[in-house]
Amino acid sequence: MEKWLLVALNAKYSHTSLSVRSIVSYVKNKGYNNIDFFEGTINDEYFYLLKNILKDNPQVIGFSTYIWNIELVKKLTFDIKKINENIKIFLGGPEVSYNKNVFLEIPHIDFIIRGEGEIPVLKLLEGKDNIAGVSKSDSEYSFSEMEDMANIPFCYEGELESLKNRAVYYETSRGCPFKCAFCISSLTKGVRTLPLDRVFKEIDLFSDMKIKRVKLVDRTFNFDKERAKKIIGYILSKKRETCFHFEIGADLLDKELMDIIKNADYNTIQFEAGIQSTNEETLRLCDRATDMEKLKNNLLYLKDSKVRIHLDLIAGLPNEDYESFKKSFNEVYLISPKVIQVGFLKLLHGSKLREEKEKYNYKFRSTAPYEILKNDCISFFELMDIKKVDKSVDAYFNSGNFKNSLNYIFNNYDILPFDFYLRLGEKMGDEKLSLKDKFYILSTFYKDDKEFMEYLKLDYVLKERGTLPQFFKNFKSKENISKINEFLREKGQEILKVSDKYNNFIKYIDFEIFEFESRKYLYLINRKSGGYTILELN
């Protein structure tokens, strides 16, 4: 019996491949144990990957392909055939499913699987011919049969202990009810779901094993509002250490679900909502039906909740010029999400926008990830400016390291978010910066504003230990340090609410003096818990 190996090359070590695990667990459940998987990353050393793929002498090797790994897969498959031309190689995944020129581009592979892989791999192992979805040339173009999700076993059985500190990918549904022109998720017909009793059981498995983060890959998790309420309600019905990440349609939320969400503990659930643009004509051209007013109102309603909300924008969509994108960014920033993710349009194989590329004069990279270079509305250099904004937003806003200083800036200065982050991105340049470098760059913006500099110093002290950089005002004279230490020796346990005695707690209690509105304050920072206590000084 031939030995099969499925290969996943993830973008990061922290990621896990759901696709290869799902196929392997499905066919093993049918009695085929001559199949396994290998998981690496695109950052691994090339010969490490080649050696580990070949070390157990597989006769059939299948690669799961995506825009982030297809170029590496091409190199690996080419060299595998050089090492042993008798090995059969096939590709699956979205990057080959909708590309009609796969064999023209990668002629040394034996076949591809278009669509979902469970049934085709099973039929291949059974020795069957003329299998839907299995193509041996570009002229053969069919898609695989889709299995009932209830028949696909839980694919992390016996493995969760080793995945505690990684992001575990999980699905409770496949397919998408929407038809966004930039996406390929809607190309499969309909939405299929996993039975709720199984979802609840598997949620408990993740929680019991204390998996750090479970990322649900359901394309629009709350397409079925009642089902979404039941799943989120179940997650919140118990205290859990696992964080569950969902992709949602923010305009599909109703008040009942939002009220459930508002009661969630911090870091139990987090949401990613794809806004993409606030330009309604752009959304219409993308076949994206969005109630923008409801979306904004829903997100503002959740603004003060403990739930971590990520909002996504895409630069380069039809009819969205530079000024329109600035407007979209500014409107999203004012919603105050925890994270703003700025993406750049990828012209994916099979997507409607790729088919209509001439209509909008799209120019894009010829190799994966097929990122936009320009179109009839936005120039290359305008996109490069947006990349500067993306870089600075990620470093300053998304990191959470500058929360107090950024709040001060936008509460006290009349500046639009896009303009501010563009200026910040220009200051950052292209060099790799340390955290101290980032603080220094921001300090140069409002260095004559004493109040701002104190808030910036507060952000620095909450993040870093040790001596303050010279650009911060330092109230820590020898006399002050001596007085504070004596004060902590006498009253530290009571004030800090710790059971440790002075000689122990002083090892993890840091302190700094700040001046806000002409009043001095002592911040006692607990490095163990991350919290702090504030005392006003006379």
C-alpha positions in Angstrom: 0.0 0.0 0.0 1.4 3.4 -1.0 2.5 5.8 1.8 0.8 9.2 1.6 2.0 12.5 3.1 0.0 15.7 3.2 2.1 18.9 3.6 1.0 22.2 5.2 3.3 25.2 5.0 1.9 27.8 7.4 2.7 31.5 7.5 3.8 31.3 11.1 4.8 28.6 13.6 1.9 29.7 15.9 -0.6 28.8 13.2 -2.1 25.3 12.7 -3.4 23.7 9.4 -7.0 22.7 9.7 -7.2 21.4 6.1 -4.5 18.6 6.2 -5.7 17.5 9.7 -9.3 17.3 8.5 -8.5 15.1 5.5 -6.1 12.8 7.4 -8.6 12.3 10.3 -11.4 11.7 7.8 -9.7 8.9 5.8 -8.1 7.3 8.9 -11.6 7.1 10.3 -12.5 5.1 7.2 -9.7 2.7 7.9 -6.8 4.1 5.8 -3.8 4.4 8.1 -1.2 4.8 5.3 -1.5 8.6 5.4 0.0 11.3 7.7 0.8 15.0 7.5 3.8 17.2 7.9 3.5 20.8 9.1 6.1 23.4 8.6 6.3 27.2 7.9 7.3 29.3 5.0 10.1 30.7 7.2 11.7 27.3 7.8 15.1 26.6 6.3 14.6 25.1 2.8 16.6 21.9 3.2 14.9 21.3 6.6 11.6 21.2 4.8 12.8 19.1 2.0 14.5 16.6 4.3 11.5 16.2 6.6 9.0 15.8 3.7 11.1 13.0 2.2 12.5 11.3 5.3 9.9 8.5 5.6 9.9 7.8 1.9 6.3 8.7 1.0 5.2 7.6 -2.5 2.4 10.2 -2.8 2.8 13.8 -1.5 0.0 16.4 -1.4 0.5 20.1 -0.7 -2.1 22.4 0.7 -1.7 25.6 -1.3 -2.5 29.2 -0.4 -1.3 32.6 -1.6 1.4 32.7 1.1 3.0 29.4 0.2 2.5 28.6 -3.5 5.8 30.0 -4.6 7.7 27.8 -2.0 5.5 24.8 -3.0 6.6 25.2 -6.6 10.3 25.1 -5.6 9.8 22.1 -3.3 7.8 20.1 -5.8 10.3 20.7 -8.5 13.2 19.5 -6.4 11.3 16.5 -5.0 10.8 15.3 -8.6 14.5 15.8 -9.2 15.4 13.7 -6.1 12.8 11.0 -6.9 10.8 11.2 -10.2 8.7 8.3 -9.1 7.0 10.2 -6.3 3.5 11.3 -7.2 2.8 14.9 -6.3 -0.5 16.6 -6.1 -1.7 20.0 -5.0 -5.0 21.1 -3.4 -6.3 24.2 -1.7 -7.7 27.6 -2.9 -4.6 28.6 -4.8 -5.0 25.8 -7.3 -8.7 25.2 -7.1 -9.6 28.3 -9.2 -6.4 28.6 -11.3 -7.2 27.3 -14.8 -3.5 27.2 -15.7 -2.0 25.1 -12.9 -0.4 22.5 -15.2 1.0 25.2 -17.5 2.6 26.9 -14.5 3.7 23.7 -12.6 4.0 21.0 -15.3 5.9 18.5 -13.1 3.0 17.7 -10.8 0.8 14.6 -11.3 -2.7 15.9 -10.5 -4.6 18.5 -8.5 -7.7 18.4 -6.3 -10.2 21.2 -6.8 -12.5 22.0 -3.9 -12.7 20.1 -0.6 -10.3 17.2 -0.1 -11.9 14.6 2.1 -13.9 12.7 -0.5 -11.4 12.8 -3.4 -8.5 11.6 -1.2 -10.6 8.8 0.2 -11.6 7.7 -3.4 -8.0 7.9 -4.5 -7.0 5.6 -1.6 -9.8 3.3 -2.6 -8.3 3.1 -6.1 -11.2 4.6 -7.9 -11.0 6.5 -11.3 -12.8 9.5 -12.7 -13.2 11.2 -9.4 -14.9 14.6 -9.2 -12.4 17.3 -8.4 -9.3 15.4 -9.4 -7.7 16.8 -12.5 -4.6 15.7 -14.5 -4.6 18.5 -17.0 -5.9 22.1 -17.3 -8.7 20.8 -19.6 -10.2 18.8 -16.8 -12.1 21.3 -14.6 -14.4 19.8 -12.1 -15.0 20.3 -8.3 -15.1 17.7 -5.6 -18.1 16.3 -3.8 -18.7 17.9 -0.4 -19.1 15.8 2.6 -21.7 16.3 5.3 -19.8 18.1 8.1 -21.2 15.7 10.7 -19.3 12.9 9.0 -15.9 14.6 9.3 -14.4 13.7 12.7 -12.8 16.1 15.2 -9.3 16.5 13.7 -7.3 17.4 16.8 -8.0 14.2 18.7 -5.0 13.4 21.0 -3.0 16.4 19.8 -4.4 19.3 21.8 -1.8 19.0 24.6 1.0 19.9 22.1 -1.0 22.9 20.7 -1.7 24.8 23.9 0.3 27.9 22.9 -0.6 27.9 19.3 -3.6 29.3 17.4 -5.9 26.3 16.8 -8.0 26.7 13.7 -11.6 25.4 13.9 -14.7 25.4 11.8 -18.4 25.1 12.7 -19.5 25.8 9.1 -18.2 25.8 5.5 -19.3 28.1 2.7 -20.5 31.7 2.7 -24.0 33.1 1.9 -22.5 36.3 0.5 -20.8 37.0 -2.9 -18.1 39.6 -2.3 -16.3 40.3 -5.6 -12.8 40.2 -4.0 -13.3 36.9 -2.2 -13.6 33.2 -3.2 -15.4 31.9 -0.2 -18.8 32.2 -1.8 -17.8 30.1 -4.9 -18.9 27.0 -3.1 -22.6 26.6 -3.1 -24.5 27.1 0.2 -23.5 26.9 3.8 -23.1 23.6 5.7 -22.9 23.5 9.5 -21.6 21.2 12.2 -24.3 19.9 14.6 -24.5 22.2 17.7 -24.1 19.3 20.1 -20.7 18.6 18.5 -19.7 22.2 18.5 -20.5 22.5 22.3 -18.5 19.3 23.0 -15.5 20.5 21.0 -15.6 24.0 22.6 -15.3 22.2 26.0 -12.4 20.1 24.7 -10.5 23.3 23.8 -11.3 24.9 27.1 -10.5 21.8 29.2 -7.0 21.6 27.5 -6.5 25.3 28.1 -5.8 26.1 24.4 -4.7 29.7 24.3 -6.6 30.8 21.2 -9.2 29.1 18.9 -9.7 30.9 15.6 -13.0 30.0 13.9 -12.6 30.1 10.1 -16.4 30.3 9.5 -16.6 32.9 6.8 -19.4 34.9 8.4 -20.0 33.3 11.8 -23.3 35.1 12.5 -25.0 34.5 9.1 -27.5 32.5 11.2 -28.2 34.8 14.2 -29.9 32.3 16.4 -27.1 29.7 15.9 -24.5 32.4 16.7 -26.3 33.3 19.9 -26.4 29.7 21.0 -22.7 29.1 20.4 -21.5 32.4 21.9 -23.9 32.0 24.8 -22.5 28.5 25.4 -18.9 29.8 25.4 -19.9 32.5 27.9 -21.9 30.1 30.2 -18.6 28.9 31.8 -15.4 30.6 32.9 -12.8 29.8 30.3 -9.1 30.5 29.8 -9.4 30.0 26.0 -10.0 33.0 23.7 -12.4 32.3 20.8 -11.9 34.5 17.7 -14.8 34.9 15.2 -15.2 36.6 11.8 -18.5 38.4 11.8 -20.8 40.7 9.8 -21.1 43.6 12.2 -24.3 44.9 10.5 -25.9 41.5 11.2 -25.7 41.8 14.9 -28.9 42.3 16.8 -29.4 43.8 20.3 -29.9 40.5 22.0 -26.6 39.1 20.7 -24.8 42.4 21.5 -26.1 42.3 25.0 -24.8 38.8 25.4 -21.4 40.0 24.0 -21.3 43.0 26.4 -21.3 40.7 29.4 -18.3 38.7 28.2 -15.1 38.7 30.2 -12.0 40.3 28.6 -10.2 37.9 26.2 -12.9 35.2 26.2 -14.1 36.2 22.8 -12.9 38.5 20.1 -14.4 39.6 16.8 -13.0 40.5 13.5 -15.4 42.5 11.3 -14.6 43.2 7.7 -15.7 46.7 6.9 -13.4 47.0 3.9 -14.7 50.4 3.0 -17.3 53.0 4.1 -17.8 54.1 0.5 -21.2 52.8 -0.4 -20.6 52.8 -4.1 -17.4 50.8 -3.6 -19.3 48.3 -1.6 -22.0 48.1 -4.2 -19.4 47.4 -6.9 -18.0 44.6 -4.7 -21.5 43.0 -4.4 -21.2 43.6 -0.7 -24.6 44.4 0.8 -23.8 46.3 4.0 -26.1 48.5 6.1 -23.3 51.0 7.0 -25.4 53.0 9.5 -26.4 49.9 11.4 -22.8 48.6 11.3 -21.4 51.8 12.8 -24.2 52.0 15.4 -23.6 48.3 16.4 -19.9 48.8 16.8 -20.3 52.0 18.8 -22.8 50.1 21.1 -20.0 47.6 21.8 -17.3 50.2 22.2 -17.3 50.1 26.0 -17.5 46.3 26.2 -14.5 44.1 27.2 -14.6 42.3 23.8 -11.6 42.8 21.6 -12.9 44.0 18.2 -10.7 44.0 15.1 -11.9 46.0 12.1 -10.6 45.4 8.6 -10.1 47.7 5.7 -9.0 46.9 2.1 -7.1 49.5 0.0 -7.5 49.3 -3.7 -11.2 48.4 -4.1 -13.2 49.8 -7.1 -14.2 53.4 -7.0 -12.1 54.0 -3.8 -9.5 56.7 -4.5 -7.0 58.0 -2.0 -9.3 60.6 -0.5 -12.1 58.0 -0.2 -9.8 55.5 1.6 -8.7 58.3 4.0 -12.3 58.9 4.8 -12.9 55.2 5.4 -9.9 55.0 7.7 -10.9 58.0 9.7 -14.5 56.8 10.2 -13.3 53.4 11.3 -10.7 54.9 13.7 -13.4 56.9 15.4 -15.3 53.7 16.2 -12.4 52.9 18.5 -11.8 49.2 17.8 -8.9 47.5 19.6 -7.2 46.7 16.3 -7.4 48.2 12.8 -6.1 45.9 10.1 -5.3 47.6 6.8 -5.1 45.1 4.0 -4.3 45.6 0.3 -6.5 44.1 -2.4 -5.3 40.7 -3.7 -6.6 39.7 -7.1 -7.3 36.1 -6.3 -7.8 33.3 -8.8 -11.5 32.8 -9.2 -12.6 36.1 -7.7 -15.0 38.4 -9.7 -12.6 41.3 -9.4 -9.8 39.3 -11.1 -12.2 38.4 -13.9 -13.1 42.1 -14.2 -9.5 43.4 -14.0 -9.7 45.3 -17.3 -12.9 47.1 -16.2 -11.0 48.9 -13.4 -7.6 48.8 -15.1 -6.1 46.7 -12.3 -2.3 46.2 -12.3 -1.1 43.7 -9.8 1.8 41.4 -9.0 2.0 38.5 -11.4 3.0 36.1 -8.6 1.2 35.3 -5.3 -0.2 37.1 -3.4 -1.3 39.1 -6.5 -1.3 42.3 -4.6 -2.6 45.5 -6.3 0.0 47.9 -7.8 -2.5 50.5 -9.0 -5.9 50.8 -10.7 -7.9 53.6 -12.4 -8.6 55.3 -9.0 -5.5 55.0 -7.0 -1.8 55.2 -7.9 1.2 53.1 -6.8 2.6 55.9 -4.7 -0.7 56.6 -3.0 -0.8 52.9 -2.1 2.7 53.2 -0.7 1.5 56.1 1.5 -1.3 53.8 2.8 1.4 51.2 3.6 3.1 53.8 5.8 -0.2 54.3 7.6 -0.6 50.5 8.0 2.9 50.2 9.5 2.5 53.0 12.0 -1.0 51.9 13.0 0.2 48.4 13.7 3.3 49.7 15.7 1.5 52.4 17.7 -2.3 51.7 17.8 -2.7 47.9 17.5 0.2 47.2 19.8 -1.6 48.9 22.7 1.8 50.2 23.9 0.8 53.9 23.4 -2.8 54.0 24.6 -2.5 56.9 27.0 -0.5 59.1 24.8 -2.6 58.5 21.7 -5.8 59.2 23.7 -4.3 62.5 24.8 -3.3 63.5 21.3 -6.8 62.8 19.8 -8.5 64.5 22.7 -6.4 67.6 22.6 -5.3 68.2 19.0 -7.4 68.8 15.9 -5.8 66.2 13.6 -7.3 63.5 11.4 -6.2 60.0 12.2 -5.0 59.2 8.7 -2.9 62.3 8.5 -1.4 61.7 11.9 -0.5 58.0 11.2 0.9 59.0 7.7 3.2 61.5 9.3 4.2 58.9 11.9 4.8 56.3 9.2 7.1 58.7 7.4 9.1 59.4 10.5 9.4 55.6 11.1 11.0 55.1 7.7 12.1 51.6 6.5 14.5 50.7 9.3 13.7 48.1 12.0 12.9 50.1 15.2 13.2 49.2 18.9 10.4 50.1 21.3 12.6 52.9 22.6 13.0 54.2 19.1 9.2 54.3 18.6 8.8 56.2 21.9 11.4 58.7 20.8 9.8 59.3 17.4 6.4 60.0 19.0 8.1 62.3 21.6 9.3 64.6 18.8 5.7 65.3 17.7 4.6 67.2 20.8 7.8 67.5 22.9 6.9 71.0 24.1 3.5 69.7 25.5 4.5 68.7 29.1 1.2 66.9 29.7 1.6 64.8 26.6 5.2 63.9 27.5 4.0 62.7 30.9 1.3 60.5 29.3 4.0 59.2 26.9 6.2 58.5 29.9 3.4 56.6 31.6 3.0 54.4 28.5 6.8 53.8 28.6 6.9 52.9 32.3 3.9 50.5 32.0 5.7 48.7 29.2 9.4 48.9 30.1 11.6 48.6 33.2 14.8 50.3 34.0 16.2 53.8 33.5 14.1 56.3 31.7 15.3 57.6 28.4 16.7 61.1 28.5 13.8 62.6 26.6 11.5 62.1 29.7 11.4 64.3 32.7 12.7 62.4 35.8 11.4 63.2 39.3 13.3 60.3 40.8 15.8 62.1 43.0 17.7 60.1 45.6 15.7 61.8 48.3 12.4 60.9 46.6 13.4 57.2 46.1 14.4 57.0 49.8 11.1 58.5 50.9 9.0 56.2 48.7 10.9 53.1 49.8 10.3 54.0 53.4 6.7 54.6 52.7 6.3 51.3 51.0 8.1 49.5 53.9 5.5 50.9 56.3 2.2 50.8 54.2 3.0 48.9 51.1 1.1 45.7 51.9 -2.1 47.6 52.8 -2.0 50.0 49.8 -0.9 47.4 47.2 -3.2 44.7 48.7 -0.5 42.1 48.6 0.3 39.4 51.2 4.1 39.5 50.5 6.3 41.4 52.9 8.4 44.4 51.7 11.5 42.4 50.9 9.5 40.2 48.6 7.0 42.6 47.0 9.7 45.3 46.3 11.2 42.8 43.7 8.1 43.1 41.5 6.8 46.6 42.4 8.1 49.4 40.3 7.3 53.1 40.8 7.5 56.3 39.0 6.4 59.9 39.7 4.2 61.8 37.2 2.9 65.4 36.9 -0.5 65.9 35.4 -2.2 69.3 35.6 0.4 70.6 38.0 -0.2 67.8 40.5 2.2 65.0 41.2 1.2 61.4 41.4 3.0 58.2 42.4 2.3 55.2 40.2 3.0 51.9 41.9 3.3 49.3 39.1 2.8 45.6 39.8 5.0 43.8 37.3 3.6 40.5 38.3 -0.1 41.3 37.7 0.3 44.2 35.2 -1.9 46.5 37.3 -1.0 49.7 39.1 -2.0 51.9 42.0 -2.1 55.7 41.9 -1.4 58.0 44.9 -1.5 61.7 44.8 1.6 63.3 46.4 1.3 66.5 48.5 
